[in-house]
Amino acid sequence: MLAATMDSLTKEVEVLRVSKDQCRHTRVALIREVPLAIFLNDQEIITLLCTGAHIESLAVGFLKSEGLLQKRSSLERVEIDKNAQAVRVFTSERTELAEQLFGKRTITSGCGKGTIFYNVLDSLQSQPLTNHLAIRADQVRQLMTELHSRSELYRRSRGVHNCGLADTEKILIFRTDIGRHNAVDMILGECFLNEVDTTDKILVTTGRITSEILIKAAKMQIPMLISRSAATSLSLDLANSLNMTVIGYVRGGSILAYAGAENLIC
């Protein structure tokens, strides 16, 4: 993906770089931010701001994580309109009420609360997970190292979040975007479209582990999250109630097991 579309995902601009001993003009790569309209059964649901990569899995993952898609067998087709910067998803499920409640919204690429469907009570739609994983500390560090090594786009622009679906040995699916929620939804969409079993997988991310991210993982029955960043208090409350393992602040040799510490083998 990166080798073929790197130029389309970034834009070079001239800036003034100031350091301790000099000021000089130079060129840097900025990550592109583009709108993507998502339609469900010809009803415009939302406009996301994203890099423009992996838009099929992003659209499907977003609809799935928001409860607008339920069964893979009900998904009829996905149409991509590049000229209109839109993805049209068609399903046999009845979606009129959900579409009406959701309305037509634009979600920023920022890291704040995403949609009107977000609510802490959303967690009640997910039953406590019964599938558990154990992982060694050296495997945790290796997964984070691999996540960083695969993001050429981050090294070029410093403007994206990375996310991966992994087992205990390696990253299986890697995605990157300006928003950590988008990157996670790309993973979820890919799994939904290809009917990937996520019950024995790990979600690895560079972003904070918030309640939103944890709920997305819980809905996919992913039992473990690993992040370079910290977790929030609400995400830990939910993780404990849902029997999920949360490992964060994986950097410089440090690892913090916030929840499910018994599943981390030192």
LINZIGI-V217475 format. One record per residue. N is the residue number from 1. OMEGA is omega in whole degrees, 0 to 359 (NA if undefined). NEAR is the number of other ideal C-beta (glycine too) atoms within 8 Angstrom. Layout:
n->N omega->OMEGA near->NEAR
n->N omega->OMEGA near->NEAR
This chain:
n->1 omega->185 near->6
n->2 omega->182 near->8
n->3 omega->185 near->5
n->4 omega->190 near->5
n->5 omega->182 near->9
n->6 omega->182 near->11
n->7 omega->180 near->5
n->8 omega->182 near->7
n->9 omega->180 near->12
n->10 omega->177 near->13
n->11 omega->180 near->6
n->12 omega->178 near->7
n->13 omega->178 near->7
n->14 omega->179 near->5
n->15 omega->173 near->8
n->16 omega->180 near->6
n->17 omega->181 near->9
n->18 omega->175 near->5
n->19 omega->183 near->6
n->20 omega->189 near->3
n->21 omega->180 near->3
n->22 omega->170 near->6
n->23 omega->181 near->6
n->24 omega->176 near->6
n->25 omega->180 near->6
n->26 omega->179 near->7
n->27 omega->179 near->6
n->28 omega->179 near->8
n->29 omega->174 near->8
n->30 omega->176 near->10
n->31 omega->179 near->12
n->32 omega->177 near->10
n->33 omega->185 near->8
n->34 omega->177 near->9
n->35 omega->176 near->8
n->36 omega->178 near->15
n->37 omega->180 near->11
n->38 omega->179 near->15
n->39 omega->174 near->12
n->40 omega->183 near->13
n->41 omega->176 near->9
n->42 omega->175 near->6
n->43 omega->179 near->8
n->44 omega->184 near->8
n->45 omega->189 near->12
n->46 omega->170 near->13
n->47 omega->177 near->12
n->48 omega->172 near->13
n->49 omega->190 near->13
n->50 omega->178 near->15
n->51 omega->184 near->14
n->52 omega->179 near->10
n->53 omega->176 near->10
n->54 omega->188 near->10
n->55 omega->177 near->11
n->56 omega->180 near->11
n->57 omega->177 near->14
n->58 omega->181 near->17
n->59 omega->181 near->14
n->60 omega->179 near->15
n->61 omega->178 near->16
n->62 omega->181 near->14
n->63 omega->178 near->13
n->64 omega->183 near->14
n->65 omega->179 near->11
n->66 omega->177 near->9
n->67 omega->180 near->9
n->68 omega->171 near->11
n->69 omega->182 near->13
n->70 omega->186 near->5
n->71 omega->177 near->7
n->72 omega->182 near->7
n->73 omega->180 near->4
n->74 omega->180 near->10
n->75 omega->184 near->14
n->76 omega->180 near->6
n->77 omega->176 near->6
n->78 omega->180 near->12
n->79 omega->179 near->8
n->80 omega->177 near->9
n->81 omega->184 near->9
n->82 omega->180 near->5
n->83 omega->181 near->4
n->84 omega->184 near->6
n->85 omega->184 near->10
n->86 omega->172 near->10
n->87 omega->180 near->15
n->88 omega->182 near->10
n->89 omega->181 near->16
n->90 omega->182 near->11
n->91 omega->177 near->11
n->92 omega->179 near->4
n->93 omega->175 near->8
n->94 omega->186 near->4
n->95 omega->187 near->11
n->96 omega->183 near->6
n->97 omega->180 near->7
n->98 omega->179 near->9
n->99 omega->181 near->12
n->100 omega->180 near->7
n->101 omega->184 near->7
n->102 omega->180 near->14
n->103 omega->179 near->6
n->104 omega->187 near->7
n->105 omega->171 near->10
n->106 omega->178 near->8
n->107 omega->179 near->10
n->108 omega->178 near->6
n->109 omega->182 near->9
n->110 omega->187 near->5
n->111 omega->181 near->7
n->112 omega->182 near->5
n->113 omega->188 near->5
n->114 omega->192 near->7
n->115 omega->180 near->10
n->116 omega->177 near->7
n->117 omega->183 near->8
n->118 omega->177 near->8
n->119 omega->179 near->5
n->120 omega->179 near->7
n->121 omega->175 near->5
n->122 omega->183 near->10
n->123 omega->182 near->12
n->124 omega->177 near->5
n->125 omega->180 near->6
n->126 omega->177 near->11
n->127 omega->177 near->3
n->128 omega->183 near->7
n->129 omega->178 near->12
n->130 omega->180 near->5
n->131 omega->183 near->8
n->132 omega->177 near->10
n->133 omega->170 near->11
n->134 omega->182 near->7
n->135 omega->178 near->13
n->136 omega->180 near->9
n->137 omega->180 near->10
n->138 omega->177 near->6
n->139 omega->176 near->10
n->140 omega->180 near->14
n->141 omega->181 near->11
n->142 omega->178 near->8
n->143 omega->179 near->16
n->144 omega->177 near->13
n->145 omega->180 near->8
n->146 omega->179 near->11
n->147 omega->179 near->17
n->148 omega->185 near->10
n->149 omega->183 near->6
n->150 omega->184 near->10
n->151 omega->174 near->12
n->152 omega->180 near->8
n->153 omega->177 near->14
n->154 omega->181 near->12
n->155 omega->180 near->7
n->156 omega->188 near->9
n->157 omega->187 near->11
n->158 omega->187 near->5
n->159 omega->182 near->7
n->160 omega->170 near->13
n->161 omega->179 near->12
n->162 omega->179 near->15
n->163 omega->179 near->19
n->164 omega->169 near->17
n->165 omega->188 near->16
n->166 omega->161 near->13
n->167 omega->183 near->8
n->168 omega->185 near->9
n->169 omega->188 near->5
n->170 omega->174 near->7
n->171 omega->181 near->12
n->172 omega->177 near->8
n->173 omega->181 near->10
n->174 omega->176 near->10
n->175 omega->180 near->13
n->176 omega->181 near->13
n->177 omega->179 near->15
n->178 omega->178 near->12
n->179 omega->180 near->13
n->180 omega->177 near->14
n->181 omega->178 near->11
n->182 omega->181 near->15
n->183 omega->178 near->17
n->184 omega->180 near->16
n->185 omega->176 near->15
n->186 omega->178 near->15
n->187 omega->182 near->16
n->188 omega->179 near->14
n->189 omega->178 near->17
n->190 omega->180 near->15
n->191 omega->180 near->13
n->192 omega->182 near->13
n->193 omega->184 near->12
n->194 omega->177 near->6
n->195 omega->179 near->7
n->196 omega->177 near->9
n->197 omega->183 near->6
n->198 omega->185 near->10
n->199 omega->178 near->8
n->200 omega->185 near->8
n->201 omega->182 near->14
n->202 omega->173 near->15
n->203 omega->182 near->16
n->204 omega->186 near->14
n->205 omega->174 near->19
n->206 omega->184 near->11
n->207 omega->175 near->12
n->208 omega->174 near->11
n->209 omega->179 near->16
n->210 omega->179 near->10
n->211 omega->179 near->11
n->212 omega->181 near->10
n->213 omega->181 near->17
n->214 omega->180 near->16
n->215 omega->176 near->12
n->216 omega->180 near->13
n->217 omega->181 near->12
n->218 omega->180 near->14
n->219 omega->178 near->11
n->220 omega->179 near->9
n->221 omega->176 near->9
n->222 omega->190 near->14
n->223 omega->187 near->14
n->224 omega->174 near->15
n->225 omega->177 near->17
n->226 omega->182 near->13
n->227 omega->172 near->16
n->228 omega->184 near->10
n->229 omega->183 near->11
n->230 omega->175 near->9
n->231 omega->176 near->15
n->232 omega->183 near->10
n->233 omega->181 near->6
n->234 omega->178 near->9
n->235 omega->179 near->14
n->236 omega->175 near->12
n->237 omega->179 near->8
n->238 omega->180 near->15
n->239 omega->180 near->16
n->240 omega->181 near->8
n->241 omega->182 near->8
n->242 omega->179 near->12
n->243 omega->180 near->10
n->244 omega->178 near->16
n->245 omega->179 near->14
n->246 omega->179 near->16
n->247 omega->184 near->15
n->248 omega->179 near->13
n->249 omega->179 near->10
n->250 omega->182 near->12
n->251 omega->176 near->7
n->252 omega->181 near->3
n->253 omega->182 near->5
n->254 omega->174 near->7
n->255 omega->175 near->11
n->256 omega->174 near->8
n->257 omega->184 near->11
n->258 omega->181 near->11
n->259 omega->182 near->11
n->260 omega->184 near->13
n->261 omega->180 near->7
n->262 omega->180 near->4
n->263 omega->176 near->12
n->264 omega->181 near->15
n->265 omega->183 near->7
n->266 omega->NA near->3
